[in-house]
Amino acid sequence: MAAILEIGGKDYEAKCTFKFDRVADAKYNQKDKDGNETGGFSAIYTGLLQYSTKSLLQFWDCGLAYLGKNGPKLEEIEEALDAKIEEFGDIEPLFKEAFQTIDNSGFFKLQVKSFWKNIDLFEKTGKTEEEKEQNKKGVEMMKEARNELTA
């Protein structure tokens, strides 16, 4: 499934490329509670799993970065997303397109694989039984979201 967005009467396909990765790190890199950087890719991927509308916009900003300075501006992307939500009557298809574009990308294949390996490890960590249980529930929620987004 290709992620296509109509902007100004023209269809644009989101692409997972070096520019996507570079823009994601430059603009959307986050720090965790310990001050470690998670990276723009992980921030966007995790945000899509949590149905974050900000992450949806970030995905498109990065996915269209290959167009360079001639590409659509954030405001134009927002307007196009709003129009598509109105057309579908639902935002879920937009999340599915975005998530599947990254999840099935040859470019991000190894990062996605590493992400899920780390999630599996996280499931077993925690200082207390309560913390371990919370981590397990969080991982289950992420896996459920992935199943929903790839269905």
C-alpha positions, 0 to 999 in steps of 0.5 A, spaced: 500 500 500 503 506 497 501 512 501 499 518 496 497 525 498 493 530 493 496 537 494 494 542 490 491 537 485 497 533 484 499 526 487 505 525 492 507 519 494 511 518 501 518 515 500 522 512 505 529 514 503 535 517 506 532 524 506 526 521 510 531 519 515 535 525 515 529 530 516 526 525 521 532 526 526 533 533 524 526 535 526 523 530 530 528 526 534 526 526 542 529 524 548 527 519 553 526 520 561 534 519 562 536 524 556 538 518 551 536 520 544 531 516 541 532 518 534 526 521 529 525 514 526 523 511 532 519 517 535 515 517 528 514 510 528 512 509 535 507 515 534 504 512 529 503 506 533 499 510 538 495 514 533 498 520 534 496 526 529 502 529 530 506 523 528 502 522 522 504 529 520 511 528 521 511 522 517 508 526 511 513 531 512 519 526 512 516 522 507 516 528 502 523 530 504 525 527 497 522 533 493 526 538 496 525 545 497 519 544 491 516 540 496 509 542 499 510 546 506 507 543 513 501 547 512 499 544 505 500 537 508 495 539 514 490 541 509 491 535 504 490 530 510 484 534 513 481 533 506 483 526 506 480 525 513 473 529 510 473 524 504 474 518 508 470 520 514 475 517 518 483 518 520 484 510 521 486 509 513 491 515 513 495 511 519 494 505 516 498 508 509 503 511 513 505 505 518 505 500 512 509 505 508 514 504 514 513 497 516 514 494 509 519 499 507 526 496 504 529 502 507 527 501 514 527 494 514 533 493 519 530 498 523 523 496 524 526 489 525 531 492 531 525 496 534 521 490 535 527 486 538 528 491 543 520 491 544 521 484 546 527 485 550 523 491 554 517 486 555 522 483 560 525 488 564 523 492 570 526 493 577 519 491 580 514 486 579 509 492 578 514 495 573 515 489 569 507 488 569 506 495 566 512 494 561 508 487 559 502 491 558 505 497 554 508 492 549 502 488 548 498 494 546 504 496 541 503 489 538 495 490 538 496 497 534 501 494 529 496 488 528 491 493 527 495 498 522 497 492 518 490 489 517 
